[in-house]
Structures are given as structure tokens and as C-alpha cells.
């Protein structure tokens, strides 16, 4: 299991309850949830990867079980990991999901790769 499938099901249920249009995509050795064609949140192994943006980033890091996302060897500002203990309660998962959804309209979509010319 590359990522926590139970957590994925919980996220999908919340997104559906909120009537959010999304699709999931395997990325980073885990699973990402795309909203409006932008990476909104994801799961890497057992942790939630939350794209919350730069505003409130430092404040988020003060919360229990929240740490900076250091996927490439350096911190990625605006992204945090939430450890599994910080997601036990549905209210906690919903809090982080809503933070991601609130930032999503402000997030930049990654550039689409153009097909290579032959």
C-alpha cells in the first residue's frame, strides 16, 4: 500500500458531501486530489499533504501534528503534512480539507505540458 486507502475514502466522502467536483491522480508515490485542475490535497504514505497557501502557513505549523512539507529536501512553503494522529477525528480532517478548498481558488495550476513535436 503506497498510501492510506482508508484516508482516501474519508477524503472522497467529504468532497462528495460538499458537492466538490474533483478527480484523484497518483502522484509523489501517493494520491492527489485535484479540484479545478489544481492539486488541492493528497496522501503520501500515511500523512495528509495539504496545500494551504502562504497565508497562515506559519500559524498552521503551530498546530499539533502539522509539519512542513519537505519532499525535495527543502520546505515547500504553502504545503504542510498532517500526521495520522492529527486526522483521527472527522472534524480534524474536515478542518484541513476546508483549508485546502479555501486556498484552491487562489492556487496556480501547473502548466500543461505541450506535446513534443516530431
PESUL-V986850 format. One record per backbone hydrogen bond with DSSP energy under -1.0 kcal/mol. CO is the residue of the C=O (numbers start at 1). NH is the residue of the N-H. Records with the same first field share a line. If there is no record, write none. Layout:
# PESUL-V986850
CO->NH, NH
This chain:
# PESUL-V986850
4->8
5->9
6->10
7->11
8->12
9->13
10->14
11->15
12->16
13->17
14->18
15->20
16->19
23->34
25->32
27->30
31->43
32->25
33->40, 41
34->23
35->38
38->35
40->51
41->33
42->49
43->31
44->47
45->4
47->44
48->82
49->42
50->80
54->57
56->60
57->61
59->62
60->63
63->66
65->83
67->81
69->76
76->79
78->52, 53
79->69
80->50
81->67
82->48
83->86
84->87
89->93
90->94
91->95
92->96
93->97
94->98
95->99
96->100
97->101
98->102
99->103
100->104
103->106, 107
